[in-house]
Amino acid sequence: MTIEFIYHPAIVPGEDSPQTLSLYFLGERLLLKPEVMDNAEHILPWTTDSVNQDPRLELLLGSVNGVPLRVVGLADIPPGFKDVALRDYLLAASDDIFRVVNAAAQLRYWRSTQNFCSRCGTLLKPIINDRALMCPSCSYRSYPKISPCVIGVVRKGRTLLLAHSNRHRTAMYSCLAGFIEAGETAEEALAREIFEEAGIRIKNPRYLVSQAWPFPHQLMLGYLCDYDSGELNIDTTELESADWFDIDNLPQLPAPQTVARKLIEAAVEQVRNE
């Protein structure tokens, strides 16, 4: 099934009608019909079902195949629904569904945490001609927050530098990543993060791919880069372990939908083609 998703140009509630699709959240968790739990890749997460409960938050995200789609935050799990971790659902979803749920999760988080003007404290109001909230007192506009991050795989010969984060619940190894600081270029941030976390100097950074990531509002900028100098010396506050892995003996890797996996696969292909 092809999914055509179009953003709505403003932050408005969205009408609850029999035709409207709704994507329900309970805080950070996604609310799904039970059958979705067994086959997240093929069964859609939104529904035309209404719930008998006043929403904590609602906004019109856009349209899916011409049908309005709204994001709704609830206080309790309604009958007929189950809650699931957003990360678990996204890592099993198709690319088309990933894009929509990703956008919904980021806007839900922003709208639930951005209510008052950061300049004068007045309650912000939606406006009809912009995807933003406006202060009626001082005219300050608040736009959805996006935090740019860098993520990169470092290559040394046939080996790739991969790390196991303290935050990972499994034995998965991934690329090193971090937020871009004020005044930095993406390439400068990449070099700094890899040196701070692993003690490795890099060279020849090449941008490859980007991905939005709703935890809570990142834009991941993915790079391939080469080893320059240094010995592994990990920051144990961030990493549990890190090592150089031969491309024919890689550890457990991130899910195929992630930018980290795409970077690793691109690096492996590059080595094999030489």
SVG drawing of the C-alpha trace seen along z (x, -y; Angstrom):
<svg xmlns="http://www.w3.org/2000/svg" viewBox="-19 -43 66 56">
<polyline fill="none" stroke="black" stroke-width="0.4" points="0.0,0.0 1.3,-3.4 1.0,-6.1 0.9,-9.8 1.4,-12.0 0.9,-15.8 1.5,-18.1 -1.3,-20.5 0.1,-24.1 -1.0,-25.2 -1.3,-23.9 -5.1,-23.4 -7.0,-20.8 -8.6,-18.7 -12.2,-17.6 -13.4,-14.4 -15.6,-13.0 -16.4,-9.5 -14.0,-10.0 -11.1,-11.5 -8.1,-9.2 -6.7,-9.4 -3.3,-8.5 -3.6,-8.1 -0.9,-8.6 -0.7,-8.1 2.2,-10.3 5.3,-8.9 3.5,-5.6 1.5,-4.8 -2.0,-3.4 -2.9,-0.7 -5.7,1.7 -4.7,5.2 -4.3,6.6 -1.7,4.0 0.6,5.5 1.2,8.6 2.0,7.1 3.2,3.5 4.8,3.4 1.5,4.0 -1.4,2.9 -1.8,-0.9 -1.5,-2.5 -4.2,-5.1 -7.9,-4.4 -11.3,-6.0 -12.5,-4.8 -13.5,-7.5 -12.9,-7.2 -15.2,-8.3 -12.7,-10.5 -11.7,-14.2 -8.3,-14.6 -5.4,-16.2 -4.1,-17.3 -5.2,-17.2 -3.9,-18.6 -4.3,-18.1 -1.1,-16.5 -2.1,-16.5 -3.6,-14.0 -2.9,-10.4 -4.1,-9.5 -6.4,-12.6 -8.0,-11.7 -7.4,-14.0 -5.2,-12.6 -5.0,-14.0 -2.8,-13.4 -4.6,-12.9 -3.1,-12.6 -5.2,-10.8 -5.1,-10.4 -6.0,-6.7 -6.0,-3.7 -9.5,-3.4 -11.3,-0.1 -10.1,1.9 -6.6,0.4 -3.2,1.4 -0.2,-0.8 3.2,-0.1 6.6,-1.7 7.0,-4.2 10.6,-3.0 9.5,0.6 6.8,-0.2 8.9,-2.4 11.7,0.2 9.1,2.6 7.3,0.1 7.7,-0.4 9.4,-3.6 6.1,-5.2 4.5,-4.6 7.7,-5.5 7.6,-8.9 4.1,-9.7 4.3,-8.3 7.7,-10.0 6.2,-13.4 3.2,-12.8 5.4,-11.9 7.6,-15.0 4.6,-17.4 2.8,-15.8 5.9,-16.2 6.4,-19.8 2.7,-20.8 2.6,-19.1 5.7,-21.0 5.3,-24.4 2.3,-26.3 3.6,-29.7 5.7,-32.4 9.3,-32.1 9.7,-35.9 6.8,-37.2 5.0,-34.2 1.6,-34.7 -0.4,-31.6 0.5,-30.9 -2.3,-30.6 -2.5,-28.7 -2.5,-30.8 -4.2,-29.8 -1.4,-30.7 1.7,-29.2 2.8,-25.9 3.6,-27.7 2.1,-29.1 2.0,-32.9 2.0,-35.0 -1.0,-37.4 0.9,-39.8 4.3,-40.3 3.8,-38.5 6.7,-36.0 6.3,-32.8 7.2,-29.4 8.0,-26.7 8.3,-23.0 11.7,-22.3 14.3,-20.3 17.7,-19.3 20.4,-18.6 22.6,-15.6 25.5,-13.9 26.1,-10.2 29.0,-8.5 30.7,-5.2 34.5,-5.3 36.4,-3.0 40.0,-1.7 40.9,0.7 38.4,3.6 37.2,2.6 34.5,0.3 34.4,-1.5 31.1,-0.5 30.1,-1.1 27.7,0.3 25.9,-2.5 25.0,-2.5 21.4,-3.2 21.0,-0.1 18.8,2.6 20.3,5.3 23.8,6.3 23.5,4.0 26.5,2.0 26.0,-1.1 27.7,-4.3 28.8,-7.1 26.5,-10.1 25.9,-13.4 24.2,-16.8 25.6,-19.7 26.7,-22.6 26.0,-26.3 28.5,-27.6 29.6,-24.2 29.4,-22.8 28.2,-19.3 31.6,-18.1 33.2,-19.8 30.6,-18.2 31.2,-14.8 35.0,-15.0 34.5,-16.3 31.9,-13.7 34.0,-10.8 37.1,-12.1 35.3,-12.8 33.5,-9.4 36.2,-7.1 39.6,-9.0 39.8,-8.7 40.6,-11.4 38.8,-11.2 39.4,-12.5 37.5,-12.7 33.9,-13.0 31.3,-12.4 27.7,-13.2 25.4,-10.3 21.9,-10.4 19.6,-12.0 16.7,-10.8 14.3,-12.4 14.2,-10.7 11.5,-11.4 13.3,-11.0 12.2,-13.6 13.0,-15.8 16.3,-15.0 17.4,-15.3 20.2,-12.8 22.9,-13.8 24.7,-10.6 28.4,-10.5 31.0,-8.0 34.5,-8.9 38.0,-7.5 40.3,-6.8 43.1,-9.3 44.9,-8.7 44.5,-7.8 43.9,-4.7 40.5,-3.7 39.8,-5.4 36.0,-5.4 34.0,-7.8 32.4,-5.3 29.6,-7.8 28.3,-7.4 29.6,-4.0 29.9,-0.5 32.3,0.7 33.6,-0.1 35.8,1.8 37.0,2.2 34.9,4.9 35.9,6.6 33.1,6.3 32.8,10.1 32.4,10.4 30.0,7.6 28.2,7.6 24.4,7.3 23.4,4.2 20.6,1.6 17.3,2.2 17.3,1.7 15.1,-1.4 17.7,-3.3 20.2,-5.8 22.9,-3.9 22.2,-0.7 22.2,-2.4 25.6,-4.0 27.0,-0.6 25.7,1.1 27.1,-1.7 30.5,-1.4 30.5,2.4 29.6,2.1 32.3,-0.5 35.0,1.9 33.7,4.8 33.8,2.8 37.4,1.8"/>
</svg>
